[in-house]
């Protein structure tokens, strides 16, 4: 299954706000743990290593992460 980049979120701004709010009151280490836990939960939900690896590459390119 290829990575689907079609926008499909009903309320992307609301979701972004919820993600930001989830970090309220967390120190940097706790914030990174939250992000890691969320990524792993969603990766497990996707369940396709190829799609996840493709998403990592797309995210790295989009954010110019080296």
N, C-alpha and C positions, 0 to 999 in steps of 0.2 A: 504494500500500500504506500503510495507516495505521500509526502508531507502536504497537507491541504493548507494553503495560505489564504484561502478565501475568508474574508471577515464573516464571522458567524455569531458573534456575541450580541445578545439583545441589548445590553447596556454596558458598553465598554468603559465609559466614564465612571459609572457606579462601581464596576468591578475594580477599576484602578483605585478608586477612593477606598474601597474595602481592603485592598492589598496594602495601601499606605497606612490605613488605620490599624491594621494587624500588627504593624511595627511600632505603634505608639508605646512609649515607655520601655522599649527594649534597648539594651546596650548593643554595640556593634556585633559582638559575638552571638548574642541571642538572636539578633536580626538575621545573621548568616545562617544560623541553625534553622530558623523558621523558613527561610528561602530554600534551603537544602531539603527540608522535610516536604515542603510543598512540591518541589520539582520531582522528588522520588515518588510521592503519592500519584502525581499526574502521569509520570512515566509508567508506573505500574498500571494505571488505568488504560493508557494507550496500548501497552503490551506488545509493541513492535519495535525491536531494537533498531532496525533500519530507519524507521520514521524518527525515532528519538535521536539517533546519530546525525541524521540529516538536519533535524531541528537545531542541534548543537552547532553545526557548521553554519547554518543560516543566521543564528543568533550571534555567533562570533563575527561573521562578516558584517552584519547590520550594525553591531556595536563597535566594530573595529577593535575587538579584544585580541590582544596578542599573548 
